[in-house]
């Protein structure tokens, strides 16, 4: 066996991480393969499949907010219940997230319906509740001015939008701000 055939047979190496994400070393190039869930997790996102507390309520909330769009994606029949819609959405997300990731694939819908939001991440914590912004606004008035938030109504709008954005470990300061400005933590 020649040295060139040995080199060809060992020229591709797959390094598998704990999440099942594979980095392929071939011909001096790095190619990433694996399922979409692993790809999104490597980008700092958490999936809604990771929610521990009241997971079904998350699926139902997403389904009810986006009923028309989601019904088309999951091929839901018109006479199906909201619970069935939530179940079918969860199933679709599970299948979509576990499908092989391919470069260039449009994952907009998957990111919109299948990832954990900042609200979901906060609700995973103990002793956290969403509070009236009238209570929090005076405590953060100066900081909020730097964000362009000058009144309680602006804070309500900001929190609503920020809580619905996808959570990412790569945005920890943003998450901390959302948590501080939109919730109250009670210690036992």
C-alpha positions as CSV (number, residue, x, y, z in Angstrom):
1,X,0.0,0.0,0.0
2,X,1.5,3.3,-1.0
3,X,1.8,6.3,1.3
4,X,-0.6,8.3,-0.9
5,X,-3.4,5.7,-0.5
6,X,-2.9,5.8,3.3
7,X,-3.1,9.5,3.3
8,X,-6.3,9.5,1.3
9,X,-7.9,7.0,3.6
10,X,-7.2,9.1,6.7
11,X,-7.7,12.4,5.0
12,X,-11.2,12.9,6.4
13,X,-11.6,13.0,10.2
14,X,-14.8,13.8,12.0
15,X,-14.6,15.3,15.5
16,X,-18.0,14.9,17.2
17,X,-19.0,17.1,20.1
18,X,-21.4,16.2,22.9
19,X,-24.3,17.7,20.9
20,X,-23.7,15.4,17.9
21,X,-22.3,18.3,15.9
22,X,-19.5,17.0,13.6
23,X,-16.6,19.1,12.4
24,X,-15.1,17.4,9.3
25,X,-11.4,18.0,8.5
26,X,-10.9,17.3,4.9
27,X,-8.2,18.5,2.6
28,X,-7.2,21.3,5.0
29,X,-10.8,22.6,5.1
30,X,-13.3,22.6,8.0
31,X,-16.8,21.6,7.1
32,X,-19.5,21.5,9.7
33,X,-22.3,18.9,9.4
34,X,-24.9,17.5,11.8
35,X,-28.4,18.2,12.7
36,X,-30.0,21.6,12.7
37,X,-30.5,21.5,16.5
38,X,-26.7,21.1,17.1
39,X,-26.0,23.9,14.6
40,X,-28.4,26.3,16.4
41,X,-27.0,25.3,19.8
42,X,-23.5,26.0,18.6
43,X,-24.7,29.5,17.8
44,X,-25.9,30.0,21.4
45,X,-29.6,29.3,21.0
46,X,-31.7,26.9,23.1
47,X,-34.6,25.0,21.6
48,X,-38.1,25.0,23.0
49,X,-37.6,21.2,23.3
50,X,-35.3,22.1,26.2
51,X,-38.0,23.8,28.3
52,X,-38.6,22.0,31.6
53,X,-41.4,24.0,33.1
54,X,-44.8,24.1,31.4
55,X,-43.4,23.2,28.0
56,X,-46.9,22.5,26.5
57,X,-48.0,26.1,27.4
58,X,-45.1,27.4,25.3
59,X,-46.2,25.3,22.3
60,X,-49.8,26.4,22.7
61,X,-48.8,30.1,23.1
62,X,-46.7,30.0,19.9
63,X,-49.5,28.2,18.0
64,X,-52.2,30.6,19.1
65,X,-50.1,33.7,18.2
66,X,-49.3,32.3,14.8
67,X,-52.2,30.1,14.0
68,X,-52.6,30.8,10.3
69,X,-48.9,30.6,9.4
70,X,-48.2,27.5,11.6
71,X,-51.4,25.7,10.4
72,X,-50.0,25.8,6.8
73,X,-46.5,24.6,7.9
74,X,-47.8,21.6,9.9
75,X,-50.7,20.8,7.5
76,X,-53.3,21.2,10.3
77,X,-56.9,20.5,9.4
78,X,-59.4,23.4,9.9
79,X,-61.4,21.6,12.6
80,X,-58.5,20.7,14.8
81,X,-58.2,21.9,18.4
82,X,-55.7,24.3,19.7
83,X,-54.2,21.5,21.7
84,X,-53.8,19.4,18.6
85,X,-52.1,22.5,16.9
86,X,-49.7,22.8,19.7
87,X,-48.9,19.1,19.7
88,X,-48.4,19.1,15.9
89,X,-46.1,22.2,16.1
90,X,-44.0,20.5,18.7
91,X,-43.7,17.4,16.5
92,X,-42.8,19.5,13.5
93,X,-40.1,21.4,15.5
94,X,-38.7,18.1,16.8
95,X,-38.5,16.7,13.2
96,X,-37.1,19.9,11.8
97,X,-34.5,20.4,14.5
98,X,-33.3,16.8,14.2
99,X,-33.0,17.0,10.4
100,X,-29.6,17.3,8.9
101,X,-28.3,20.8,8.6
102,X,-27.4,21.9,5.1
103,X,-25.6,25.2,4.3
104,X,-27.9,27.8,2.9
105,X,-31.1,26.2,4.2
106,X,-33.8,28.7,5.1
107,X,-34.3,28.2,8.8
108,X,-36.4,31.4,9.5
109,X,-39.6,29.5,10.4
110,X,-37.6,27.1,12.6
111,X,-36.0,30.0,14.5
112,X,-39.3,31.7,14.8
113,X,-41.4,28.8,16.2
114,X,-38.9,26.3,17.7
115,X,-36.4,28.3,19.7
116,X,-36.6,29.4,23.4
117,X,-37.5,33.0,23.8
118,X,-36.1,35.3,26.5
119,X,-39.5,35.0,28.2
120,X,-39.2,31.2,28.1
121,X,-35.7,31.3,29.6
122,X,-36.9,33.6,32.4
123,X,-39.8,31.4,33.2
124,X,-37.4,28.5,33.7
125,X,-36.0,30.2,36.7
126,X,-37.5,29.9,40.2
127,X,-39.3,32.8,42.0
128,X,-39.5,35.0,38.9
129,X,-42.7,36.9,38.0
130,X,-43.5,39.6,35.5
131,X,-44.5,42.8,37.3
132,X,-46.1,46.1,36.5
133,X,-43.6,48.3,34.8
134,X,-44.8,51.2,37.0
135,X,-43.1,49.5,39.9
136,X,-39.8,49.1,38.1
137,X,-39.6,52.3,36.0
138,X,-38.4,54.6,38.8
139,X,-35.6,52.3,39.8
140,X,-34.1,52.3,36.3
141,X,-35.1,55.8,35.0
142,X,-31.6,57.0,34.3
143,X,-30.5,53.7,32.5
144,X,-33.7,53.7,30.5
145,X,-33.1,57.2,29.2
146,X,-29.8,55.9,27.6
147,X,-32.0,53.2,25.8
148,X,-34.4,55.9,24.6
149,X,-37.1,54.8,27.0
150,X,-38.7,57.8,28.7
151,X,-42.0,56.6,30.1
152,X,-43.7,53.4,31.3
153,X,-45.5,52.9,27.9
154,X,-42.2,52.8,26.1
155,X,-40.9,50.3,28.7
156,X,-44.0,48.1,28.1
157,X,-43.4,48.1,24.4
158,X,-39.6,47.4,24.8
159,X,-40.2,44.5,27.3
160,X,-42.9,42.9,25.1
161,X,-40.5,43.0,22.1
162,X,-37.4,41.9,24.0
163,X,-39.2,39.1,25.8
164,X,-40.3,37.6,22.5
165,X,-36.8,37.6,20.9
166,X,-34.9,34.3,20.8
167,X,-32.7,33.7,23.8
168,X,-29.0,33.2,23.1
169,X,-26.1,32.6,25.4
170,X,-24.1,35.0,23.2
171,X,-26.3,37.9,24.4
172,X,-26.0,37.6,28.2
173,X,-25.9,41.3,28.9
174,X,-29.0,41.8,26.9
175,X,-30.7,39.0,28.7
176,X,-29.7,40.4,32.1
177,X,-31.2,43.8,31.1
178,X,-34.4,42.2,30.0
179,X,-34.6,40.1,33.2
180,X,-33.9,43.2,35.4
181,X,-36.2,45.6,33.5
182,X,-39.2,43.3,32.8
183,X,-39.4,40.9,35.8
184,X,-39.1,40.8,39.6
185,X,-37.2,38.1,41.4
186,X,-38.3,37.0,44.8
187,X,-36.1,35.0,47.1
188,X,-37.5,32.5,49.5
